[in-house]
Amino acid sequence: MHKMTMKSQGFRMVKIFLPISIGVIVADHLVKWIIKKTMSLNETIHVIDDLLTISYIRNSGIAFGLFDGSPSPLKVPVLILVSFIALGIILYIFLTLPKDVKCAGLSMGLIFGGALGNIIDRIFMGEVVDFVDIDFPNIIIPALNIRMTRWPTFNVADSCVLVGIIMLLIIIIKLGSQPGEEGG
């Protein structure tokens, strides 16, 4: 009986994981398509003054625009390879999580779908479409040569990855705080 319950819980996780992943990819690419069709590259629309803008940019780097300016011809193939390795790690984590973990399918589906959404951009365009541009209080740390005046521009896929990672961290913390089967 216990095996059947675990199996059905695992199936339930997959039933959540797949539609969430597909939904994230579809939503991400639908919004990116709308941005590309209705805006010019580097155009900005002020939604809430300068606090929130929609700014159509293309990012050839990784998260937060790191390595965006690198002219290396190996950059895109390496980023695609690293992205596929990350997808493999995401799938491994998903498949090895206990089957009765609440919200695992949702969190891993958000991460997987977001990662795959950006990989699709990299494969077909060599870069990722970003558009959400948010201002925040300046972060200046002279000792580390850090000067941030705006949050790096991001997209739907990035948002889903971030939300999924936060959910996964909460899940892991909750799992770590639960007593083991030995009663410890």
VOVO-534292 format. One line per 4 residues: their letters; for each residue x, y, z of N, C-alpha, C, O. Coordinates in Angstrom, 2 decimals. Layout:
N
A = X:Y:Z:X:Y:Z:X:Y:Z:X:Y:Z ~ ...
//
This chain:
184
MHKM = 0.83:-1.20:0.00:0.00:0.00:0.00:0.86:1.25:0.00:0.58:2.21:-0.71 ~ 1.92:1.23:0.81:2.82:2.39:0.89:3.45:2.69:-0.47:3.59:3.85:-0.85 ~ 3.86:1.62:-1.21:4.48:1.83:-2.51:3.49:2.47:-3.49:3.87:3.34:-4.27 ~ 2.24:2.04:-3.45:1.24:2.63:-4.34:1.03:4.10:-4.02:0.88:4.92:-4.93
TMKS = 1.02:4.43:-2.74:0.83:5.82:-2.34:2.01:6.65:-2.82:1.82:7.74:-3.37 ~ 3.23:6.17:-2.62:4.43:6.90:-3.07:4.41:7.05:-4.59:4.76:8.11:-5.11 ~ 4.01:5.98:-5.29:3.97:6.04:-6.75:2.95:7.07:-7.22:3.23:7.85:-8.13 ~ 1.77:7.09:-6.60:0.74:8.05:-7.02:1.16:9.48:-6.67:0.84:10.42:-7.40
QGFR = 1.88:9.65:-5.55:2.38:10.99:-5.21:3.43:11.44:-6.22:3.46:12.61:-6.61 ~ 4.29:10.51:-6.65:5.29:10.83:-7.68:4.63:11.21:-8.99:5.06:12.14:-9.67 ~ 3.57:10.48:-9.34:2.82:10.79:-10.56:2.18:12.16:-10.45:2.14:12.92:-11.42 ~ 1.67:12.49:-9.25:1.05:13.80:-9.03:2.09:14.91:-9.20:1.79:15.96:-9.77
MVKI = 3.32:14.67:-8.72:4.39:15.67:-8.88:4.67:15.92:-10.36:4.83:17.06:-10.79 ~ 4.73:14.82:-11.15:5.00:14.94:-12.59:3.82:15.62:-13.28:4.02:16.41:-14.20 ~ 2.58:15.31:-12.84:1.40:15.94:-13.43:1.40:17.46:-13.19:0.79:18.20:-13.96 ~ 2.06:17.90:-12.17:2.17:19.33:-11.90:3.39:19.90:-12.63:3.31:20.96:-13.25
FLPI = 4.51:19.20:-12.56:5.78:19.64:-13.15:5.65:19.92:-14.65:6.04:20.99:-15.12 ~ 5.10:18.97:-15.40:5.04:19.13:-16.86:4.17:20.30:-17.31:4.64:21.12:-18.10 ~ 2.92:20.43:-16.83:2.12:21.57:-17.28:2.70:22.91:-16.84:2.61:23.90:-17.57 ~ 3.30:22.96:-15.64:3.90:24.22:-15.19:5.07:24.57:-16.09:5.19:25.71:-16.53
SIGV = 5.94:23.59:-16.38:7.10:23.84:-17.26:6.64:24.34:-18.63:7.15:25.34:-19.14 ~ 5.68:23.65:-19.21:5.17:24.04:-20.53:4.51:25.41:-20.47:4.70:26.24:-21.36 ~ 3.72:25.65:-19.42:3.05:26.94:-19.26:4.05:28.09:-19.15:3.83:29.16:-19.73 ~ 5.12:27.88:-18.42:6.16:28.92:-18.27:6.80:29.20:-19.62:6.98:30.37:-19.99
IVAD = 7.14:28.17:-20.36:7.78:28.35:-21.68:6.84:29.11:-22.61:7.26:30.05:-23.29 ~ 5.57:28.71:-22.65:4.59:29.37:-23.52:4.41:30.83:-23.10:4.44:31.72:-23.95 ~ 4.21:31.09:-21.82:4.01:32.46:-21.34:5.24:33.31:-21.63:5.13:34.45:-22.10 ~ 6.41:32.78:-21.34:7.66:33.50:-21.57:7.80:33.89:-23.03:8.08:35.05:-23.34
HLVK = 7.60:32.94:-23.92:7.79:33.24:-25.34:6.65:34.06:-25.94:6.87:34.79:-26.91 ~ 5.47:33.94:-25.39:4.36:34.80:-25.84:4.66:36.26:-25.51:4.51:37.14:-26.35 ~ 5.08:36.51:-24.27:5.40:37.89:-23.86:6.60:38.41:-24.65:6.60:39.56:-25.10 ~ 7.62:37.59:-24.83:8.79:38.01:-25.63:8.38:38.33:-27.06:8.87:39.30:-27.64
WIIK = 7.49:37.53:-27.64:7.01:37.77:-28.99:6.27:39.10:-29.05:6.46:39.88:-29.99 ~ 5.41:39.38:-28.06:4.68:40.65:-28.02:5.67:41.82:-27.92:5.51:42.82:-28.62 ~ 6.68:41.69:-27.07:7.69:42.75:-26.92:8.39:42.98:-28.26:8.54:44.13:-28.69 ~ 8.82:41.91:-28.91:9.55:42.05:-30.18:8.68:42.64:-31.28:9.17:43.38:-32.13
KTMS = 7.37:42.32:-31.27:6.47:42.81:-32.32:5.99:44.24:-32.09:5.64:44.93:-33.04 ~ 5.97:44.69:-30.83:5.39:46.00:-30.54:6.41:47.07:-30.15:6.07:48.25:-30.05 ~ 7.66:46.67:-29.94:8.68:47.63:-29.51:9.91:47.53:-30.40:10.18:46.49:-31.00 ~ 10.65:48.60:-30.46:11.94:48.59:-31.14:13.01:48.21:-30.13:12.88:48.49:-28.94
LNET = 14.07:47.58:-30.61:15.18:47.22:-29.73:15.68:48.47:-29.02:15.87:49.51:-29.65 ~ 15.90:48.38:-27.72:16.35:49.46:-26.84:15.28:50.53:-26.56:15.58:51.57:-25.97 ~ 14.05:50.28:-26.98:12.95:51.20:-26.65:12.52:50.97:-25.21:12.57:49.84:-24.71 ~ 12.11:52.04:-24.55:11.65:51.97:-23.17:10.28:52.61:-23.05:10.03:53.69:-23.58
IHVI = 9.39:51.92:-22.33:8.06:52.45:-22.01:8.01:52.60:-20.50:8.23:51.64:-19.76 ~ 7.71:53.81:-20.04:7.62:54.07:-18.61:6.24:53.65:-18.11:5.22:54.22:-18.52 ~ 6.21:52.66:-17.24:4.95:52.15:-16.69:4.62:52.90:-15.41:3.52:53.43:-15.27 ~ 5.57:52.95:-14.49:5.43:53.72:-13.25:6.66:54.62:-13.17:7.68:54.27:-12.57
DDLL = 6.52:55.80:-13.79:7.61:56.76:-13.84:8.89:56.05:-14.25:8.91:55.35:-15.27 ~ 9.97:56.20:-13.48:11.22:55.51:-13.79:11.39:54.27:-12.90:12.35:53.52:-13.04 ~ 10.44:54.08:-11.98:10.51:52.94:-11.06:10.33:51.62:-11.80:11.08:50.67:-11.53 ~ 9.37:51.53:-12.71:9.11:50.32:-13.49:8.97:50.70:-14.95:8.09:51.47:-15.33
TISY = 9.86:50.15:-15.76:9.79:50.39:-17.20:9.84:49.05:-17.93:10.32:48.05:-17.42 ~ 9.32:49.08:-19.14:9.46:47.95:-20.06:10.52:48.40:-21.06:10.29:49.32:-21.84 ~ 11.66:47.76:-21.03:12.79:48.13:-21.88:13.24:46.91:-22.67:13.79:45.96:-22.12 ~ 13.00:46.95:-23.98:13.34:45.82:-24.84:14.84:45.81:-25.10:15.36:46.66:-25.82
IRNS = 15.51:44.82:-24.51:16.94:44.64:-24.75:17.21:43.18:-25.07:16.35:42.31:-24.89 ~ 18.40:42.92:-25.55:18.85:41.54:-25.78:20.11:41.33:-24.97:21.02:42.15:-25.00 ~ 20.15:40.22:-24.27:21.24:39.91:-23.36:21.97:38.68:-23.89:21.41:37.59:-23.93 ~ 23.21:38.86:-24.31:23.98:37.71:-24.81:24.78:37.05:-23.68:25.48:36.07:-23.90
GIAF = 24.66:37.61:-22.49:25.39:37.05:-21.34:24.53:36.08:-20.57:23.60:35.47:-21.10 ~ 24.86:35.95:-19.29:24.08:35.07:-18.42:23.23:35.93:-17.50:23.02:37.11:-17.79 ~ 22.75:35.37:-16.43:21.89:36.09:-15.50:22.46:37.45:-15.14:23.67:37.60:-14.92 ~ 21.58:38.43:-15.08:21.92:39.79:-14.70:22.92:40.45:-15.66:23.62:41.39:-15.28
GLFD = 22.98:39.96:-16.90:23.82:40.59:-17.91:25.31:40.30:-17.78:26.12:40.91:-18.48 ~ 25.68:39.38:-16.90:27.10:39.05:-16.76:27.62:38.49:-18.09:26.96:37.67:-18.71 ~ 28.78:38.91:-18.49:29.45:38.50:-19.73:28.72:38.96:-20.99:29.01:38.47:-22.08 ~ 27.78:39.90:-20.86:27.03:40.38:-22.02:27.96:41.02:-23.05:27.74:40.88:-24.25
GSPS = 28.98:41.71:-22.60:29.88:42.41:-23.52:31.00:41.55:-24.06:31.80:42.03:-24.87 ~ 31.10:40.31:-23.65:32.19:39.43:-24.09:32.02:39.08:-25.57:30.97:38.59:-25.97 ~ 33.05:39.34:-26.39:32.94:39.08:-27.82:33.34:37.65:-28.22:33.36:37.34:-29.42 ~ 33.67:36.79:-27.28:34.17:35.45:-27.59:33.18:34.65:-28.45:31.99:34.60:-28.12
PLKV = 33.65:34.04:-29.53:32.77:33.21:-30.36:32.33:31.92:-29.64:31.39:31.26:-30.07 ~ 33.01:31.59:-28.55:32.66:30.39:-27.78:31.60:30.66:-26.73:31.06:29.73:-26.13 ~ 31.29:31.94:-26.51:30.38:32.30:-25.42:29.03:31.62:-25.55:28.58:30.98:-24.60 ~ 28.36:31.74:-26.68:27.02:31.18:-26.84:27.03:29.66:-26.74:26.21:29.11:-26.00
PVLI = 27.93:28.95:-27.45:27.93:27.48:-27.29:28.22:27.05:-25.85:27.62:26.08:-25.37 ~ 29.12:27.74:-25.16:29.42:27.39:-23.77:28.21:27.66:-22.88:27.89:26.84:-22.01 ~ 27.53:28.80:-23.08:26.35:29.10:-22.28:25.23:28.09:-22.52:24.52:27.71:-21.58 ~ 25.07:27.64:-23.76:24.06:26.63:-24.07:24.42:25.30:-23.38:23.56:24.65:-22.79
LVSF = 25.69:24.92:-23.45:26.14:23.69:-22.80:25.93:23.75:-21.29:25.42:22.81:-20.69 ~ 26.34:24.86:-20.69:26.16:25.05:-19.24:24.67:25.01:-18.89:24.29:24.45:-17.86 ~ 23.84:25.61:-19.73:22.39:25.62:-19.49:21.82:24.20:-19.52:20.97:23.86:-18.70 ~ 22.28:23.38:-20.46:21.79:22.00:-20.52:22.27:21.19:-19.32:21.54:20.33:-18.82
IALG = 23.48:21.45:-18.86:23.97:20.80:-17.65:23.09:21.20:-16.46:22.72:20.37:-15.63 ~ 22.75:22.49:-16.39:21.87:22.97:-15.32:20.50:22.29:-15.40:19.93:21.93:-14.37 ~ 19.96:22.12:-16.62:18.68:21.42:-16.78:18.78:19.98:-16.26:17.86:19.48:-15.61 ~ 19.90:19.34:-16.55:20.12:17.98:-16.05:20.13:17.94:-14.53:19.55:17.04:-13.92
IILY = 20.78:18.92:-13.93:20.82:19.01:-12.46:19.42:19.24:-11.90:19.04:18.65:-10.90 ~ 18.67:20.12:-12.55:17.29:20.40:-12.12:16.46:19.12:-12.17:15.73:18.81:-11.23 ~ 16.56:18.37:-13.28:15.81:17.12:-13.40:16.25:16.11:-12.34:15.42:15.41:-11.76 ~ 17.56:16.03:-12.10:18.07:15.11:-11.08:17.48:15.45:-9.70:17.01:14.57:-8.98
IFLT = 17.52:16.73:-9.36:16.97:17.16:-8.07:15.48:16.80:-8.00:15.01:16.27:-7.00 ~ 14.76:17.11:-9.08:13.33:16.82:-9.11:13.05:15.33:-8.91:12.18:14.95:-8.13 ~ 13.80:14.49:-9.62:13.56:13.04:-9.57:14.01:12.41:-8.26:13.55:11.32:-7.92 ~ 14.91:13.08:-7.52:15.39:12.50:-6.26:14.71:13.09:-5.03:14.93:12.62:-3.91
LPKD = 13.89:14.10:-5.22:13.13:14.63:-4.07:12.15:13.58:-3.57:11.61:12.82:-4.37 ~ 11.93:13.52:-2.28:10.91:12.59:-1.78:9.57:12.88:-2.48:9.21:14.04:-2.69 ~ 8.87:11.83:-2.83:7.65:11.95:-3.63:6.50:12.65:-2.91:5.55:13.10:-3.55 ~ 6.57:12.74:-1.59:5.47:13.34:-0.86:5.72:14.80:-0.49:5.00:15.37:0.33
VKCA = 6.74:15.40:-1.09:7.07:16.80:-0.78:6.06:17.72:-1.46:5.90:17.69:-2.68 ~ 5.40:18.53:-0.66:4.41:19.46:-1.20:5.11:20.56:-2.00:6.17:21.05:-1.61 ~ 4.53:20.95:-3.10:4.97:22.04:-3.97:6.25:21.74:-4.76:6.76:22.63:-5.44 ~ 6.79:20.51:-4.68:8.01:20.19:-5.42:7.77:20.28:-6.93:8.59:20.84:-7.65
GLSM = 6.66:19.74:-7.39:6.36:19.79:-8.82:6.22:21.22:-9.32:6.67:21.55:-10.41 ~ 5.58:22.06:-8.51:5.40:23.46:-8.87:6.73:24.19:-8.92:7.04:24.85:-9.91 ~ 7.53:24.09:-7.86:8.80:24.82:-7.81:9.75:24.34:-8.89:10.39:25.16:-9.57 ~ 9.86:23.03:-9.07:10.78:22.51:-10.08:10.28:22.80:-11.50:11.08:23.01:-12.41
GLIF = 8.96:22.81:-11.68:8.39:23.17:-12.99:8.69:24.61:-13.35:9.00:24.91:-14.50 ~ 8.60:25.51:-12.37:8.94:26.92:-12.61:10.41:27.07:-13.01:10.74:27.78:-13.95 ~ 11.29:26.38:-12.27:12.73:26.47:-12.55:13.04:25.88:-13.92:13.72:26.50:-14.74 ~ 12.54:24.68:-14.18:12.83:23.98:-15.44:12.27:24.76:-16.63:12.98:24.96:-17.62
GGAL = 11.01:25.18:-16.54:10.39:25.93:-17.64:11.10:27.24:-17.91:11.31:27.61:-19.06 ~ 11.47:27.96:-16.84:12.19:29.22:-17.02:13.55:29.02:-17.65:13.94:29.76:-18.55 ~ 14.27:28.01:-17.18:15.61:27.73:-17.74:15.48:27.35:-19.22:16.25:27.82:-20.05 ~ 14.51:26.49:-19.53:14.33:26.06:-20.92:13.86:27.22:-21.80:14.25:27.30:-22.97
GNII = 13.03:28.10:-21.26:12.59:29.27:-22.04:13.77:30.11:-22.50:13.80:30.56:-23.65 ~ 14.73:30.34:-21.62:15.89:31.14:-21.99:16.86:30.36:-22.89:17.51:30.95:-23.74 ~ 16.95:29.04:-22.70:17.81:28.23:-23.58:17.29:28.30:-25.01:18.08:28.38:-25.96 ~ 15.98:28.26:-25.18:15.40:28.33:-26.52:15.84:29.63:-27.20:16.22:29.62:-28.38
DRIF = 15.79:30.75:-26.47:16.28:32.03:-27.03:17.73:31.92:-27.46:18.10:32.33:-28.56 ~ 18.57:31.36:-26.59:20.00:31.25:-26.89:20.27:30.40:-28.12:21.11:30.74:-28.95 ~ 19.53:29.29:-28.24:19.75:28.40:-29.38:19.36:29.09:-30.68:20.09:29.01:-31.66 ~ 18.21:29.76:-30.70:17.70:30.32:-31.95:18.17:31.75:-32.24:18.18:32.17:-33.40
MGEV = 18.55:32.51:-31.20:18.95:33.91:-31.42:20.36:34.21:-30.92:20.91:35.26:-31.26 ~ 20.94:33.32:-30.13:22.26:33.57:-29.57:22.24:34.53:-28.39:23.29:34.89:-27.85 ~ 21.05:34.93:-27.99:20.87:35.87:-26.87:19.45:35.74:-26.34:18.61:35.07:-26.95 ~ 19.20:36.39:-25.20:17.91:36.30:-24.54:17.22:37.66:-24.57:17.87:38.70:-24.38
VDFV = 15.92:37.66:-24.82:15.13:38.90:-24.79:14.77:39.20:-23.33:14.17:38.37:-22.65 ~ 15.15:40.39:-22.86:14.80:40.86:-21.52:14.01:42.15:-21.67:14.16:42.87:-22.66 ~ 13.16:42.46:-20.67:12.32:43.66:-20.83:11.84:44.29:-19.53:11.48:45.46:-19.54 ~ 11.82:43.58:-18.42:11.34:44.17:-17.16:12.51:44.91:-16.52:13.54:44.31:-16.22
DIDF = 12.34:46.20:-16.30:13.41:47.06:-15.80:12.91:47.79:-14.56:11.99:48.61:-14.65 ~ 13.51:47.49:-13.42:13.05:48.03:-12.14:14.15:48.83:-11.47:15.31:48.41:-11.42 ~ 13.78:49.99:-10.94:14.71:50.81:-10.18:14.61:50.40:-8.72:13.56:49.95:-8.26 ~ 15.69:50.55:-7.99:15.69:50.28:-6.55:16.76:51.18:-5.93:17.56:51.78:-6.64
PNII = 16.77:51.28:-4.61:17.79:52.13:-3.99:19.20:51.69:-4.41:19.49:50.50:-4.51 ~ 20.05:52.66:-4.65:21.41:52.37:-5.11:22.16:51.49:-4.11:22.06:51.66:-2.90 ~ 22.92:50.55:-4.66:23.80:49.70:-3.86:25.22:50.03:-4.29:25.63:49.76:-5.42 ~ 25.96:50.62:-3.38:27.34:51.02:-3.69:28.27:50.45:-2.62:28.16:50.80:-1.44
IPAL = 29.17:49.58:-3.05:30.16:48.98:-2.14:31.53:49.22:-2.76:32.01:48.39:-3.54 ~ 32.17:50.35:-2.43:33.45:50.71:-3.06:34.53:49.64:-2.90:35.30:49.40:-3.84 ~ 34.61:49.00:-1.75:35.66:48.01:-1.52:35.57:46.84:-2.51:36.59:46.23:-2.84 ~ 34.37:46.53:-2.97:34.17:45.44:-3.92:33.94:45.95:-5.35:33.66:45.17:-6.26
NIRM = 34.07:47.25:-5.53:33.86:47.90:-6.82:32.45:47.59:-7.37:32.28:47.35:-8.57 ~ 31.46:47.59:-6.48:30.07:47.33:-6.87:29.31:48.64:-6.85:29.32:49.38:-5.87 ~ 28.63:48.92:-7.98:27.79:50.12:-8.07:26.57:49.74:-8.90:26.63:49.69:-10.13 ~ 25.47:49.49:-8.22:24.22:49.14:-8.90:23.20:50.24:-8.65:22.90:50.58:-7.51
TRWP = 22.66:50.79:-9.74:21.66:51.82:-9.61:20.28:51.33:-10.07:19.27:51.97:-9.78 ~ 20.24:50.23:-10.78:18.98:49.59:-11.21:19.17:48.09:-11.12:20.29:47.59:-11.20 ~ 18.07:47.39:-10.95:18.13:45.94:-11.01:18.38:45.56:-12.47:17.84:46.22:-13.35 ~ 19.18:44.53:-12.75:19.38:44.14:-14.15:18.05:43.76:-14.81:17.20:43.14:-14.18
TFNV = 17.89:44.12:-16.06:16.66:43.85:-16.81:16.47:42.33:-16.91:17.42:41.59:-17.11 ~ 15.21:41.89:-16.77:14.93:40.46:-16.78:13.66:40.16:-17.55:13.06:41.06:-18.13 ~ 13.24:38.89:-17.56:12.06:38.47:-18.32:11.20:37.50:-17.50:11.50:37.25:-16.33 ~ 10.15:36.97:-18.10:9.23:36.05:-17.42:9.97:34.79:-16.96:9.78:34.33:-15.84
ADSC = 10.82:34.25:-17.84:11.56:33.03:-17.50:12.44:33.25:-16.27:12.47:32.42:-15.36 ~ 13.15:34.38:-16.24:14.01:34.69:-15.09:13.18:34.77:-13.80:13.60:34.27:-12.76 ~ 12.01:35.40:-13.89:11.14:35.54:-12.73:10.70:34.17:-12.22:10.70:33.92:-11.01 ~ 10.33:33.29:-13.14:9.88:31.95:-12.75:11.01:31.16:-12.10:10.80:30.45:-11.12
VLVG = 12.22:31.27:-12.66:13.37:30.58:-12.07:13.58:31.08:-10.64:13.78:30.27:-9.73 ~ 13.55:32.39:-10.45:13.78:32.96:-9.12:12.71:32.50:-8.12:13.03:32.09:-7.00 ~ 11.44:32.58:-8.51:10.36:32.15:-7.62:10.49:30.65:-7.32:10.31:30.23:-6.18 ~ 10.80:29.86:-8.35:10.97:28.42:-8.14:12.12:28.10:-7.21:12.01:27.20:-6.38
IIML = 13.23:28.82:-7.33:14.39:28.59:-6.45:14.04:28.96:-5.01:14.39:28.23:-4.08 ~ 13.35:30.08:-4.83:12.95:30.47:-3.47:12.04:29.40:-2.87:12.20:29.01:-1.71 ~ 11.08:28.92:-3.67:10.19:27.85:-3.18:10.99:26.60:-2.83:10.75:25.98:-1.79 ~ 11.95:26.23:-3.69:12.76:25.03:-3.45:13.59:25.18:-2.18:13.72:24.23:-1.41
LIII = 14.16:26.36:-1.96:14.93:26.59:-0.73:14.04:26.44:0.51:14.46:25.87:1.51 ~ 12.82:26.96:0.43:11.88:26.81:1.56:11.57:25.33:1.77:11.53:24.86:2.91 ~ 11.36:24.59:0.68:11.09:23.15:0.78:12.26:22.44:1.44:12.07:21.63:2.35 ~ 13.48:22.74:1.00:14.68:22.10:1.54:14.85:22.43:3.02:15.19:21.57:3.83
IKLG = 14.63:23.68:3.36:14.74:24.09:4.78:13.70:23.35:5.62:14.01:22.87:6.71 ~ 12.46:23.26:5.11:11.42:22.54:5.85:11.75:21.06:5.98:11.53:20.47:7.03 ~ 12.29:20.45:4.90:12.67:19.03:4.97:13.78:18.81:5.99:13.78:17.83:6.73 ~ 14.74:19.74:6.02:15.85:19.63:6.94:15.44:19.81:8.39:16.13:19.34:9.29
SQPG = 14.32:20.49:8.62:13.88:20.73:10.00:12.94:19.65:10.51:12.58:19.64:11.69 ~ 12.54:18.72:9.62:11.64:17.66:10.05:12.44:16.52:10.69:13.54:16.19:10.22 ~ 11.91:15.92:11.73:12.61:14.79:12.36:12.69:13.61:11.38:11.78:13.40:10.59 ~ 13.79:12.86:11.45:13.98:11.70:10.59:13.07:10.56:10.99:12.37:10.64:12.00
EEGG = 13.08:9.48:10.19:12.22:8.33:10.46:12.60:7.63:11.76:11.78:6.93:12.37 ~ 13.87:7.81:12.19:14.30:7.18:13.43:13.75:7.91:14.64:13.98:7.48:15.77 ~ 13.06:8.99:14.42:12.49:9.77:15.51:13.41:10.86:15.99:13.18:11.45:17.05 ~ 14.50:11.16:15.20:15.50:12.16:15.60:15.23:13.49:15.12:16.00:14.42:15.39
//
